[in-house]
Amino acid sequence: MKRSAAAATLSLFACAFLASPAQAKDKDAQFFQTVEGQWVGPGEIVAGKYKGTKFVCTLDGSTPAEKAGMTLDGSCRVGIFNQPMKATIVRAGNSYKGSFLDGSAGKGLDITGGNVSGNRVVLAISRKQLNGAMQAKFNDDNTMNVTISVRLDEALIPVVGMTLKRVDGTAVGSIAEN
C-alpha cells in the first residue's frame, strides 16, 4: 500500500515540465528545450499519510519535433521498489494537455493547464476529485526544484518536494529569472 501511494504521489512531480500557450511560443519552446537530457534527484513526501517517505528518480527528457511539448520517461525508486514514470504533454489549441502514466481515468494524472514564466512553470493537475498545482523552478541550467501541492479547502498544501540535477553534458541556454 505504501508503495502505490508513494508512486501516485510521485506521479504529480512528473508534470513539472509542461507549459502554457499564454506565453510566446518561442519562450515555451526554450523552456522545454532546457529540460532535455538526463535528470537524477532525490525527493521526499513532506505531508500526509506517507510523510517522510524518500525516493530517487532518474528521467530522460525529450521534446517532440512537430509540436510544443515534452516527454519525460524513466523511473523512481522508493526503497527496493522501482516505479516506471512517464509524462507526455503537447500543445492542444490554446492550451497544453497531458497525462502521467495512463491519466486520471487510470492510475495517473491529467495536466489541465499551466503557465511558463522565466525560469519556472506552474501547472494545474487533476485526478478525480484531487486538484492541485506543481511548480518547477530552475535555480541554474543544471538544477531544478519541484514542489507539488494539493488543494485543501482554499489552501494549497505542499505534499512533495524534490531536486533534480542534470547528469548528462547537454548544453542549454540560460533561462531568464522573474
C-alpha positions in Angstrom: 0.0 0.0 0.0 2.8 2.4 0.9 4.5 1.8 -2.5 1.4 2.5 -4.5 0.5 5.7 -2.6 4.1 6.9 -2.9 4.1 6.1 -6.6 0.8 8.0 -7.0 2.1 11.0 -5.2 5.4 10.8 -7.2 3.4 10.9 -10.3 2.5 14.5 -9.6 6.0 15.7 -10.0 6.4 14.3 -13.5 4.2 17.1 -14.7 7.0 19.6 -13.9 8.0 20.0 -17.5 4.8 21.3 -19.1 4.0 24.8 -20.2 1.1 27.1 -21.1 0.4 28.7 -24.5 -0.4 32.0 -22.8 3.3 32.8 -23.2 5.0 33.4 -26.6 5.7 30.1 -28.4 9.4 30.8 -28.5 9.6 31.2 -24.7 7.7 27.9 -24.2 9.9 26.1 -26.7 13.0 27.5 -25.0 11.8 26.3 -21.6 11.0 22.8 -23.0 14.4 22.6 -24.6 16.1 23.4 -21.3 14.7 20.2 -19.7 16.0 18.0 -22.5 18.6 15.5 -21.2 19.1 13.2 -18.3 18.0 14.2 -14.7 18.5 12.4 -11.4 17.5 13.6 -8.0 16.1 12.8 -4.5 12.7 13.8 -3.2 10.5 13.4 -0.2 6.8 13.3 0.6 6.5 16.2 3.1 2.9 15.9 4.2 0.1 13.4 4.6 0.0 9.7 5.5 3.3 8.9 3.9 5.2 12.0 5.2 8.9 11.3 5.4 9.0 8.8 2.5 12.1 9.4 0.4 12.6 8.5 -3.2 15.1 9.0 -6.1 14.1 9.5 -9.7 16.0 9.0 -13.0 14.4 10.7 -16.0 15.1 11.3 -19.7 13.6 14.5 -21.2 12.9 15.0 -24.9 10.8 17.4 -27.0 8.6 16.4 -30.0 9.8 17.6 -33.4 6.5 18.9 -34.6 4.6 20.4 -31.6 5.5 22.3 -28.5 5.7 19.9 -25.6 7.7 17.5 -23.6 8.1 13.8 -22.7 9.8 12.5 -19.6 10.5 8.8 -19.3 12.2 6.9 -16.6 11.6 5.6 -13.1 11.5 6.5 -9.4 12.8 4.2 -6.6 11.3 4.0 -3.2 13.4 1.7 -1.1 13.7 -1.5 -3.1 10.7 -0.8 -5.3 11.1 0.8 -8.7 8.1 2.5 -10.4 8.1 3.4 -14.1 7.3 7.1 -14.7 6.3 8.6 -18.0 4.7 12.0 -18.6 3.7 13.4 -22.0 2.4 16.9 -22.8 1.7 18.7 -26.1 0.1 21.9 -27.2 -3.6 21.5 -28.0 -5.1 24.6 -29.4 -4.7 27.4 -26.9 -3.7 25.1 -24.1 -1.4 22.2 -23.1 -2.9 18.8 -22.3 -1.1 15.9 -21.0 -1.0 12.8 -18.8 1.1 11.0 -16.5 1.1 7.2 -16.9 -2.5 6.5 -18.2 -4.1 9.7 -17.0 -6.8 10.2 -14.3 -9.0 7.6 -15.9 -6.4 5.0 -14.8 -3.8 5.3 -12.2 -2.2 8.5 -13.3 -2.9 12.3 -13.5 -4.2 14.8 -16.1 -2.4 18.1 -16.8 -5.1 20.6 -17.4 -3.2 23.9 -17.9 -0.3 25.9 -16.9 2.0 28.9 -17.3 5.7 29.4 -18.1 7.3 32.5 -16.6 11.0 33.0 -16.9 12.8 30.2 -15.0 9.6 28.4 -13.7 6.5 26.6 -14.7 3.3 26.3 -12.7 0.8 23.7 -13.7 -2.8 22.7 -12.8 -3.0 19.0 -12.1 -6.1 16.8 -11.6 -7.0 13.3 -10.6 -10.7 12.6 -10.0 -11.6 14.9 -7.0 -8.0 15.9 -6.3 -6.8 19.2 -7.7 -3.6 20.9 -7.2 -0.5 22.6 -8.6 3.0 21.8 -9.5 5.8 24.3 -9.6 9.2 23.6 -11.2 11.9 26.3 -10.8 15.4 26.3 -12.3 18.0 27.5 -9.9 20.5 27.3 -12.7 20.8 25.4 -16.0 21.5 22.2 -14.2 19.4 22.2 -11.1 15.6 22.2 -10.9 13.4 22.3 -7.7 9.9 20.7 -8.0 7.1 21.3 -5.5 3.7 19.6 -5.7 0.8 20.9 -3.7 -2.8 19.8 -3.3 -5.8 22.0 -2.8 -7.5 21.6 0.6 -10.4 23.9 1.0 -8.9 27.2 -0.3 -5.3 26.5 0.5 -2.5 24.8 -1.5 -0.7 22.4 0.8 2.8 21.2 -0.3 3.0 17.4 -0.5 6.1 16.5 -2.5 9.4 18.2 -2.9 12.4 17.2 -4.9 15.6 18.5 -6.5 16.7 17.2 -9.9 20.3 17.6 -11.2 21.3 17.3 -14.9 23.7 14.3 -15.2 24.5 14.5 -18.9 26.5 17.0 -20.8 23.5 18.6 -22.6 24.3 22.3 -23.3 21.4 24.6 -22.6 20.9 28.3 -22.9 20.1 30.2 -19.7 16.6 30.8 -18.6 15.7 34.4 -17.6 14.6 34.7 -14.0 11.5 36.5 -12.9 
